[in-house]
């Protein structure tokens, strides 16, 4: 059977889709926006004459990078009009032992890193993601950000220093991370203030995003004592929490009255919880595919 040209193009694109989605997600921190960008890349591919394109993989990566950069710049402009904190959109696996979700977990990136990437300029973020994560040379990245390769290298270098200075990755294996997350949940449920202090780093930070409808709750809390006090204030929710994998790390899904209330992501270092990111925006929670 003869395979049509359009079918071959579609097959080629589908083979590249996971990588393109990973590029877009690291740029945008949103699975929904990443899917939109990848779909637009397919539409542009299907309308283009690529017979003279030597490297279709690089061509598609460039298209996705440009689309992501445009989306990121538009978002930065909108954020200037908003107040409060907005966290990236998490990748959540509610069955922590489901091997079928291993590809999703492997494709994700830690929430703490996404938060740091969100503080970069769009050009810095693109240079860092494409070079440091996906290995593209600076002479290929430079035209996307309208800079010389040397200037693009400097963008990536500034971003790299910010990322390294923020210690965005958890220490230890996932089992150890989960043990600390479970200990935090249990201590919150039991009202055990001292136990909370034991599992929290003295400089722990909690970031909570309840969505644009409640900007007063989009904020940060810092310090073990303040975080422990906040955990006790919400102790009634603890019985509704169950373990989850969030962006490849330890997390929890919290239900209240049978409805999804929040998703928590924990960052662990030196056997202490150093960051907790709380996703509680109802609109964004509604887009998560959880059973």
Buried (B, 14 or more C-beta within 10 A) or exposed (E): EEEEEEEEBBEBBEEBBBBBBBBBBBBBBBBEBBBBBBEBBBEBBEEEEEEEEEEBEEBBBBBBBBBBBEBBEEBEEEEEEEEBBBBBBBBBBBBBEEEEBEEBBEBBBBBBBBBBBBEBBBBBBBBBBBBBBBEBEBEBBBEBBEBEBEBBBBBBBBBBEBBEEBBBBBBBEBEBBBBBBBBBBBBBBEEBBEBBBBBBBEEBBBBBBBBEEBBEBBEEBEBBBBBBEBBBEBBEBBEBBBBBBBBBBBBBBBBBEEEBBBBBBBBBBEEBBBBBBBBBBBEBBEEBEEE
